[in-house]
């Protein structure tokens, strides 16, 4: 899970944008979408 420390005098919007960008780089959203529904092991192969 990406962690963001809010800098001094940084708005919430900017911090949220940084967090979303770090999640995107970590591939978190793609992983969640891939695991949203169960897939049989034979289907994955």
C-alpha positions in Angstrom: 0.0 0.0 0.0 1.5 3.3 -1.0 2.1 5.8 1.8 2.0 9.6 1.3 3.1 12.1 3.9 1.3 15.4 3.5 3.9 18.2 3.2 3.6 21.4 5.0 1.3 23.9 3.3 0.1 21.2 0.8 -3.5 21.2 -0.1 -5.6 18.0 0.2 -6.2 17.9 -3.6 -2.4 17.9 -4.3 -1.8 15.1 -1.7 -4.7 13.1 -3.1 -3.3 13.4 -6.7 0.1 12.3 -5.4 -1.5 9.3 -3.7 -3.4 8.3 -6.8 -0.3 8.6 -8.9 1.7 6.3 -6.5 -1.1 3.8 -6.6 -1.0 3.8 -10.3 2.7 3.2 -10.4 2.4 0.3 -7.9 -0.2 -1.3 -10.1 -2.7 -1.5 -7.3 -5.8 -0.7 -9.3 -5.0 -3.2 -12.0 -4.5 -5.9 -9.3 -7.9 -5.1 -7.7 -9.7 -5.2 -11.0 -8.0 -8.5 -11.9 -9.1 -10.1 -8.6 -12.6 -8.6 -8.6 -14.1 -11.9 -9.8 -12.9 -15.4 -9.2 -11.2 -17.0 -12.2 -10.6 -20.7 -12.4 -6.9 -21.7 -12.6 -7.6 -23.4 -16.0 -9.0 -20.1 -17.4 -5.9 -18.2 -16.2 -3.7 -20.6 -18.1 
